Amino acid sequence: MDCMAQPDGSLVPHLGGSPYNLACATALQGASVGFIAPLSTDAFGQALLDHLQANHARSLLPRSALPTSLAVVQVHEGQPSYGFYREGVADRDYQVADVVALLEASPPGILHTGSLMAMPPEHHKVLQIVAAAKRLGWIISVDVNLRLRVAHDVPAYLQAVREVAALADWLKASDEDLELLGFAEVSLANASSLATHWMAQGCSRVALTFGAQGAYLQVGDAHAQGAAPVLDVKDTVGAGDTFWGSCLADWVRHDTLNNNSLAMQRVPQTLQRALVAAAINCSRVGCQPPDIATLDAGL
């Protein structure tokens, strides 16, 4: 749950969290989405479940009696900063075996993870799940989405993120992520060179976002970059989740999960849809991704 700080010091709750935002963004564009993290039985958890279902996504794990995790979000000049409360919370109340059993019972598709799920010690469970998913034929999607403020040991966190990212088939990272991971010359103009690192590591699809500058998308040998559309920006909360969720939805919609050749042909269109989706989200307060009709109308 994102609690948005107001000028008067009060907090206004907004439904959110990176994988949750992505689940909603992807489902709103017509993909079949299941959310694999326990939702609390508290009032926030019920609101999260109701919103997830209203956006046509499903919750796949039993509810937890533990409280909902919270992020306090402060926005300055449109850019959010976060403080997190994540000890003893519902979204960490799961067992590896239960998640693997879900994956075994479903036809292979895309398994997405990243952000705080790569935080030690949680990443040990995530690594086990991802390894099992790969053996079962699932495509692994990772959004780096670093949140250093919640890390007790930053070097250990960065190493954990690298370990999770090393298993990714598809990966998304922001310019801020790249800088924190130690990349040099981080810019949209140098995006092709930056993407080479991840492609050499085994990724077949890489998206790099550069805020107001725009974004870069590479699938196999095909790539494109584009400028961010100019809209009235309220804030950028969930922009990256919306961008990557749009990419995933586009690949699902056009049946390119296991067809890199077809996905390569659509790189410019996939990128443009993702840029417009993120821009629409930024024109709204908090993470409110567009549905497919709104996105189509905005293209």
ZABA-751153 format. One record per residue: x, y, z of N, C-alpha, C in turn; residue in three letters. Coordinates in steps of 0.001 Angstrom, whole numbers, padded with zeros to 6 digits, always signed. Last residue first. Example, Ala and Ser with C-alpha at 12.3 -4.5 7.8 and 13.67 -1.06 7.14 Angstrom:
! ZABA-751153
+012850-002250+007080+013670-001060+007140+012900+000030+007870ser+013190-005690+007800+012300-004500+007800+013200-003300+007800ala
//
This chain:
! ZABA-751153
-003095+006537-028645-002013+006295-029609-002205+007126-030883leu-005262+006780-027002-004168+007727-026824-003042+007577-027816gly-006910+004686-027571-007382+006021-027930-006271+007055-027841ala-005441+002605-026451-005637+002642-027904-006067+004035-028361asp-005730+003315-023720-004415+003322-024366-004559+003404-025879leu-008449+002956-023348-007861+004283-023135-006510+004384-023817thr-008611+000207-023875-009376+001155-024695-008803+002563-024567ala-007010-000948-021899-006598-001059-023296-007351-000072-024188ile-006553+001365-019141-007023+000116-019733-006736+000157-021233asp-003629+002845-017601-004803+002883-018479-005264+001486-018862pro-002778+002810-014070-002505+002491-015473-003773+002555-016314pro-002122+004586-011632-003423+004299-012242-003211+004019-013726gln-000393+005332-008892-000330+004402-010021-001743+004061-010480cys-000785+008909-008280-000533+007530-007900-000468+006641-009126gly-002822+010787-010455-002157+010735-009152-002013+009287-008706val-002007+010962-013975-002930+010660-012887-002150+010590-011574arg-000111+011126-015843-001078+012227-015842-002122+012052-014745ser+001226+008761-015676+001841+009930-015035+000912+011141-015015cys-000416+007129-017269-000327+006887-015831+000217+008109-015097asn+000234+008225-019751-001139+008349-019242-001152+008135-017734ile+002919+007418-019897+002583+008844-019878+001168+009074-019348ala+002674+004637-020013+003352+005252-018869+003006+006732-018755ala+001363+004423-022504+000727+003914-021283+001339+004562-020047ala+003333+005480-024202+002053+006180-024058+001331+005718-022789val+005353+003536-023891+005615+004943-023587+004314+005714-023357leu+004039+001230-024796+004520+001304-023416+004779+002748-022998ala+003557+001837-027474+002432+001565-026580+002863+001726-025123arg+006206+002063-028366+005320+003226-028388+004129+003032-027466gln+007168-000590-028032+007767+000525-027304+006824+001720-027245leu+005541-001973-029847+005533-002328-028427+006067-001180-027585thr+006313-000725-032249+004933-000622-031776+004835-000936-030283gln+009070-001407-032463+008636+000001-032417+007226+000172-031855pro+008889-004370-032310+009602-003554-031320+009149-002095-031316val+007772-006262-033973+006863-005340-033294+007585-004387-032348arg+009738-007934-034878+009040-007114-035873+008184-006028-035224gln+010391-009258-032531+011363-008329-033118+010691-007398-034122met+008216-010950-032226+008387-009847-031271+009370-008808-031802ala+008783-012749-034281+007591-011912-034374+007697-010716-033427leu+011173-013837-033223+011156-013229-034556+009964-012300-034719ser+010508-014986-030798+011308-013764-030792+011270-013057-032145asn+008196-016559-029517+008447-016235-030921+009199-014907-030987asn+007064-017052-027125+008104-017978-027573+008438-017768-029045asn+005376-014821-026988+006165-015241-025826+007321-016138-026227leu+003690-013660-028818+005121-013667-029139+005985-014176-027988thr+000920-012993-029105+001381-014383-029085+002859-014497-029456asp-000052-010505-028764+000359-010858-030122+001061-012217-030188his-000542-010454-026034-001645-010201-026966-001303-010655-028376arg+002011-010790-024940+000976-011808-024749-000102-011672-025821val+003207-008403-025743+003787-009680-026178+002796-010825-026010trp+001569-006576-024451+001668-006551-025910+002223-007869-026431asp+002052-007182-021770+000709-007368-022330+000741-007410-023851ala+004753-006440-021552+004351-007832-021340+002989-008104-021970leu+004526-003650-022062+005354-004518-022919+004914-005971-022792cys+002895-002911-019914+002408-002741-021284+003209-003592-022255ser+004599-003416-017783+003357-004171-017898+002767-004081-019289gly+006493-001443-018272+006871-002847-018459+005636-003735-018554trp+004894+000898-017773+005664+000720-019007+005941-000764-019258phe+003943+000453-015180+003000+000565-016293+003700+000332-017624thr+006346+000478-013776+005489-000712-013723+004508-000714-014893asp+007190+003100-014304+007970+001966-014795+007171+000681-014803gly+005147+004542-012976+005386+004718-014417+006146+003539-015002ala+004609+004515-010266+004130+003401-011079+004378+003531-012561gly+004676+007961-010029+004494+006724-009274+003928+005644-010195val+005134+010467-011005+005645+009340-011798+005512+008007-011067thr+002440+012899-011185+003606+012299-010541+004024+011098-011376asp+001278+014530-013208+000909+014680-011800+002008+014117-010903lys+002005+016109-016192+002481+015105-015241+002036+015455-013822val+000439+016374-019073+000439+017070-017786+000780+016055-016698asp+002763+015070-021525+001433+015221-020943+001566+016025-019652leu+004608+014053-024144+004458+015198-023244+002998+015304-022808val+006095+010791-024333+005074+011764-024733+004926+012871-023694pro+009570+010232-024468+008368+010159-023646+007352+011186-024131ala+010991+008949-027497+010843+010005-026499+009558+009796-025707ala+012557+005761-028078+011537+006770-028314+011481+007771-027190gly+014264+003216-029908+014166+004116-028777+013161+005203-029108gln+014725-000249-030680+014164+001073-030974+014244+001911-029720ala+015930-003279-032239+015824-002326-031135+015237-001015-031631his+016789-006665-032805+015956-005509-033160+015838-004566-031970ala+018047-008932-032005+018873-007914-032666+018090-006656-033032asp+016071-009462-029208+017053-010054-030106+017943-008975-030681gly+014759-006454-028584+014343-007854-028658+015252-008524-029665val+014884-003531-026696+015599-004437-027590+015040-005842-027451gln+014058-000179-026183+013606-001566-026133+014381-002382-027145leu+014226+002747-024247+014874+001913-025267+014367+000494-025079tyr+012704+005990-023629+013049+004609-023313+013627+003905-024530ala+012785+009325-022285+012166+008286-023091+012654+006913-022686gly+013248+011569-020668+013937+011439-021956+013244+010433-022870gln+011925+011283-018275+011326+012182-019261+012008+012116-020620ala+013303+008093-017756+012438+009155-017279+011841+009967-018409gly+014422+005977-019218+015229+007157-018891+014343+008349-018528phe+014625+002416-019269+013836+003645-019223+014679+004795-018690thr+015050-000405-021215+015743+000563-020364+014974+001873-020427leu+014383-003786-021703+013845-002425-021759+014607-001559-020769ala+015112-006679-023514+015583-005721-022513+014925-004370-022756val+015141-010061-024217+014361-008831-024338+014742-007905-023179arg+016844-012078-023636+016479-011933-025046+015655-010674-025295ser+019649-012454-021481+018323-011884-021745+018068-011811-023247cys+022250-013285-021086+021254-014284-021429+019858-013756-021661gly+024278-011523-020894+024016-012323-019701+022927-013363-019940gln+024134-010099-023191+025246-011046-023066+025050-011974-021879ala+021974-008491-022510+021820-009466-023584+022915-010526-023497met+023133-006900-020541+022062-007816-020167+021833-008869-021244trp+025088-005508-022054+025447-006248-020834+024399-007300-020509his+023610-004211-024030+024505-005311-024407+024892-006153-023205thr+022406-002027-022937+021603-003242-023089+022467-004451-023410ala+024452-000139-023170+024036-000595-021844+023253-001903-021928leu+024488+000236-025943+025664-000306-025273+025309-000852-023896ser+021944+001359-026269+022295+000116-026955+023491-000555-026300ser+022057+003770-024780+021227+002654-024335+021606+001332-024984ala+023208+006186-025097+024116+005051-024918+023357+003770-024566asn+021125+007948-025204+022009+007880-026371+022930+006669-026312ala+020113+007756-022650+019354+007152-023744+020225+007000-024981leu+022727+006924-020321+021914+007882-021063+021164+007142-022153ser+025404+006438-018424+023990+006063-018451+023181+007179-019111val+028228+006076-018143+027623+006691-019330+026165+006266-019502glu+028443+002979-016270+028933+004302-016663+028193+004782-017909ala+026905+001180-013594+027126+001385-015024+027587+002820-015279phe+026295+000603-010942+027670+000924-011300+027947+001092-012772gly+023785+000378-009978+024501-000878-010222+025916-000647-010739leu+022994+003009-010033+023228+002391-008733+023969+001065-008860leu+022652+003321-012812+023672+004097-012106+024010+003463-010763glu+020513+001565-013246+021796+001334-013907+022917+002087-013202leu+018434+002776-011761+018905+001423-011454+020306+001198-012004asp+018187+005197-013196+018620+005221-011795+019139+003855-011362glu+017216+004252-015624+018524+004902-015588+019064+004958-014163asp+015736+000987-014981+015691+002433-015202+017101+002999-015212ser+015077-002126-016619+015821-001334-015636+015694+000138-015992ala+013828-005349-017298+013610-003905-017382+014405-003223-016277lys+014187-008388-019127+014577-007512-018016+014270-006060-018323leu+013777-011857-019658+013403-010500-020055+013664-009585-018866trp+015045-013834-018295+014941-013951-019753+014621-012587-020353asp+017166-013770-015435+016088-013179-016232+016193-013557-017703ala+019176-014515-013806+018268-015581-014236+017159-015074-015153leu+020435-012204-013102+021198-013151-013922+020325-014289-014440ala+018711-010998-011321+018722-010522-012710+019453-011484-013635ala+019461-012334-008971+018117-012524-009525+018095-012132-010999val+022085-011354-008724+021840-012799-008787+020462-013092-009378glu+021696-008590-008550+022469-009136-009680+022209-010633-009838arg+020342-008519-006123+019660-008092-007349+020381-008643-008573val+022404-009321-004422+021201-010146-004546+020435-009806-005819ala+024138-007152-004699+024575-008472-005145+023377-009400-005331gln+022574-005140-003559+022956-005032-004969+023416-006380-005517leu+022449-006161-000916+021239-005979-001720+021574-005923-003203tyr+025100-006008-000126+024447-007321-000179+023177-007258-001024ala+025512-003193-000239+026272-004097-001116+025628-005479-001241pro+023529-002365+001797+023394-002017+000381+024220-002921-000527val+021840-003513+004254+023194-003767+003752+023154-003559+002237asp+019266-002715+004566+020149-002610+005729+021607-002761+005313his+017228-000914+002348+018274-001930+002489+019113-001672+003736ala+015505+001098+001830+015014+000061+002730+016071-001006+003004val+016800+002707+000016+016486+003255+001335+016013+002197+002319arg+017051+001458-002462+018168+001383-001523+017795+001840-000120leu+015458-000124-004537+014951+000715-003452+015977+000687-002315arg+015378-000755-008071+016084-000712-006791+015441+000266-005811leu+014340-002196-010477+013565-001313-009593+014148-001220-008182asn+014328-004544-012254+015348-004293-011228+014790-003376-010138val+012076-006859-013134+012212-005398-013095+013163-005089-011950asp+012108-009781-015037+012632-009097-013849+012632-007589-014079val+010659-012796-016059+010694-011340-016242+011153-010695-014940ser+011138-015888-017423+011381-015083-016227+011538-013614-016603ile+008940-018298-018596+009784-017165-018975+009917-016263-017758ile+008904-021766-017673+008386-020407-017542+009420-019395-018018trp+009780-024395-017648+009539-023752-018935+008948-022360-018865gly+010597-025576-015361+009247-025903-015818+008881-025216-017130leu+013018-024401-014899+013002-025840-015215+011651-026263-015786arg+012089-021861-014223+012849-022038-015466+012871-023505-015877lys+010916-022428-011735+010093-021965-012854+010805-022157-014187ala+013147-023049-010180+012140-024079-010446+011282-023697-011648ala+014387-020527-010190+015096-021694-010728+014117-022816-011068ala+012397-019007-008911+012769-018709-010297+013484-019897-010932val+012409-020160-006349+011192-020181-007170+011529-019970-008639ile+015025-019621-005504+014545-021004-005577+013324-021114-006492gln+015017-016811-005605+015945-017565-006450+015504-019018-006593leu+013108-016254-003616+012838-015896-005009+013743-016676-005951val+014447-017092-001327+013205-017754-001721+012898-017492-003188lys+016543-015233-001420+016845-016669-001415+015607-017470-001832his+015395-012732-001216+015855-013157-002543+016205-014633-002579his+014906-012172+001435+013795-012637+000598+014284-013226-000715glu+016731-011064+003144+016961-012453+002745+015886-013002+001805pro+017603-009092+000231+017955-010131+001196+017137-009969+002492pro+015273-008310-002312+015953-007829-001113+016342-009003-000210met+013703-008881-004432+015118-009253-004551+015936-008791-003352ala+011305-007770-003861+011381-009230-003761+012816-009723-003913met+011490-005090-004457+011807-005500-003092+011837-007010-002915leu+012180-005752-007847+012026-004719-006828+012361-005291-005448ser+010941-008984-008991+011875-007862-008948+011571-006924-007808gly+009077-010907-011430+009487-010561-010071+010416-009357-010136thr+006884-012977-013357+007537-011681-013134+007898-011499-011669his+006671-015467-015588+006755-015256-014143+007545-013976-013914leu+004639-016300-018280+005632-015350-017778+005540-015317-016258ile+004040-019720-018618+003842-018392-019189+004976-017491-018746gly+003031-023130-018678+004088-022117-018555+003732-020821-019273pro-000068-023973-017126+000752-023968-018346+001805-022872-018236pro+000087-024985-013653-000337-024044-014695+000506-024212-015947ser+001151-026495-011664-000246-026768-012027-000748-025890-013167ala+003646-025474-011205+003554-026823-011779+002148-027109-012295glu+002964-023089-009962+003597-023051-011281+003499-024403-011973leu+001955-024070-007537+001110-023277-008437+001662-023278-009856leu+004277-025249-006521+003115-026091-006832+002142-025363-007757ala+005815-022984-006061+006245-023931-007093+005085-024841-007489val+004363-021904-003919+004455-021167-005184+004852-022107-006317val+004741-023879-001986+003382-023531-002413+003393-022793-003751asp+007508-023904-001624+006842-025093-002161+005441-024777-002670ala+008027-021407-000429+008517-021697-001776+007736-022852-002396val+005380-019783+001287+006370-020851+001241+006749-021140-000211gln+004765-016497+002706+004518-017571+001742+005648-018592+001807tyr+004663-013634+003581+004134-014788+004304+003752-015903+003329asp+005234-011245+002513+006375-012141+002711+005959-013449+003384arg+002867-009868+002481+003421-010251+001182+004677-011108+001302asp+002282-009319+005234+001579-010371+004501+002308-010811+003245ala+005125-008836+007451+003999-008392+006625+003478-009525+005742val+007480-008521+009042+006298-009202+009543+005035-008856+008792gly+008561-005469+007649+008860-006576+008546+007561-007186+009064glu+008215-003193+006086+008071-004505+005451+008445-005676+006352arg+007829-000103+005164+007564-000843+006393+007225-002273+005965tyr+009821+002455+003573+009090+001188+003564+008963+000587+004963phe+009697+005426+001699+010095+004804+002949+009230+003574+003141gly+010679+007017-001365+009913+006021-000634+010551+005684+000712tyr+009891+009642-003680+010866+008948-002842+010074+008109-001852ser+008970+010651-007035+008672+010059-005733+009922+009565-005012pro+008759+013739-008719+009552+012525-008523+009299+011946-007134gln+007406+016159-008883+006918+015038-009676+007639+013728-009465gly+008664+017745-006970+008794+018084-008384+008455+016886-009273glu+008400+015116-004815+009013+016438-004960+009281+016695-006429his+006479+013101-002786+006705+013519-004168+007244+014946-004175val+006758+010290-000747+006827+011747-000807+007202+012147-002228gln+005165+007533+000529+005671+008146-000699+005613+009664-000575val+005610+004740+002399+005272+006160+002517+005956+006887+001371val+004306+001592+002080+005333+002490+001556+004824+003912+001726ala+003608-001352+003968+003327+000041+003628+004551+000715+003032leu+001992-004568+003984+003202-003742+003987+002859-002343+003479ser-000703-005613+006033-000244-005166+004715+001027-004335+004860thr-000166-008057+008700-000615-006781+008125-000060-006521+006738pro-001198-011556+008661-000218-010500+008912-000660-009204+008232leu-002916-013444+007772-003353-012665+008933-002369-011556+009285ala-003363-013742+004227-002501-013824+005407-003072-012965+006529ser-005057-015775+001754-004874-014533+002505-004008-014787+003744arg-003426-018002-000613-004365-017713+000478-004042-016389+001164pro-002704-016892-004007-002305-017486-002735-003325-017155-001653leu-003693-015530-006237-003520-016979-006323-003102-017653-005024leu-005924-013206-007507-005008-013474-006397-004914-014982-006223ser-006160-011989-010874-006565-012928-009825-005498-013005-008740arg-007437-009096-012659-006359-010004-012259-006847-010859-011091ala-009285-007130-013306-009330-008395-014049-008109-009282-013803his-009585-004969-011721-008707-004794-012882-008486-006097-013640asn-011056-006023-009706-011711-005035-010568-010900-004767-011829ala-009073-007545-008464-010144-008227-009189-010890-007275-010119gln-007565-005463-007358-006942-006440-008249-008004-007117-009107leu-009453-004266-005691-008913-003513-006827-008272-004452-007847his-009875-006298-003806-011000-005775-004589-010498-005065-005848asp-007276-006570-002752-007921-007686-003448-009052-007185-004340leu-006910-004048-001579-005996-004501-002631-006616-005639-003441leu-008932-004118+000332-008985-003112-000732-008087-003506-001901ala-007979-006180+001926-009261-006343+001237-009387-005353+000094gln-005618-005003+002855-005555-006212+002047-006842-006452+001281gly-006661-002921+004385-005853-002611+003211-005790-003818+002277phe-007927-004396+006411-008730-003557+005511-007962-003190+004249ala-006430-007748+006544-006790-006438+007085-007525-005605+006029asp-005549-010052+005470-006971-010037+005810-007386-008699+006418thr-003208-009416+002769-003610-009456+004169-005130-009538+004313ser-002228-011595+000178-002822-010324+000574-003360-010463+001992leu+000701-013261-000919-000469-013227-000042-000939-011799+000218pro+001318-013420-004361+001790-012908-003069+000569-012839-002169ala+000914-013591-007357+001419-014618-006445+002106-013951-005257ile-001731-013000-009428-000825-012323-008499-000397-013313-007425phe-002233-013639-012854-002399-014103-011484-001344-013468-010604gly-003771-012586-015831-002746-012329-014819-003161-012915-013478val-004139-012385-019216-004577-013166-018061-003471-013125-017013ser-004332-009120-020721-003616-010361-020437-004238-011066-019234ala-005598-006639-021117-006193-007838-021673-005484-009143-021408gly-004698-004440-019853-004503-004490-021299-004853-005862-021877gln-005103-004953-017226-005949-003927-017838-005808-003895-019355leu-002992-006720-016706-004354-007242-016823-005288-006241-017498ala-000851-004908-016552-000863-005953-017575-002273-006489-017800thr-001533-003304-014358-001266-002692-015663-001368-003710-016786ala-001738-005223-012289-002911-004457-012718-002713-003878-014114cys+000925-006113-012179-000165-007067-012400-001411-006350-012912ala+002249-003724-011586+002479-004364-012880+001369-005364-013195leu+001341-003276-008980+001060-002303-010042+001188-002944-011417asn+002495-005549-007786+001037-005368-007798+000632-004392-008896tyr+005227-005058-008022+004632-006196-008743+003107-006112-008831pro+005181-002406-006456+005650-002597-007832+005064-003820-008542ser+002376-000900-005031+003466-001840-004819+003893-002325-006191gly-001059+000046-004211+000150-000027-005015+001188-000980-004463gly-003602+002364-003499-003272+000966-003745-002029+000893-004609leu-002947+004938-001232-003206+004578-002621-002785+003120-002800his-003838+006981+001548-003473+005671+001002-003858+005523-000464pro-002361+009926+002529-003524+009411+001806-003143+008070+001182val-001371+011652+005395-001073+010568+004467-002367+010069+003839leu-000451+015090+006215-001307+013906+006285-000890+012885+005232ser+001038+017343+005703+001614+016312+006556+000767+015072+006702gly+000080+019068+003850-000244+019380+005244+000280+018334+006216asp+000863+017898+001410+001534+019127+001868+001264+019462+003330pro+000969+014296+001992+000325+015513+001513+001048+016752+002043gln+002261+011184+000952+002374+012324+001861+001785+013571+001214ala+000543+008261+000341+001074+009463-000291+001061+010625+000698met+001261+005059+000788+000661+006160+001532+001301+007449+001051cys+000663+002141-000941+001394+003405-000995+000621+004466-000218asp+000849-001183+000000+000000+000000+000000+000885+001234+000000met
//
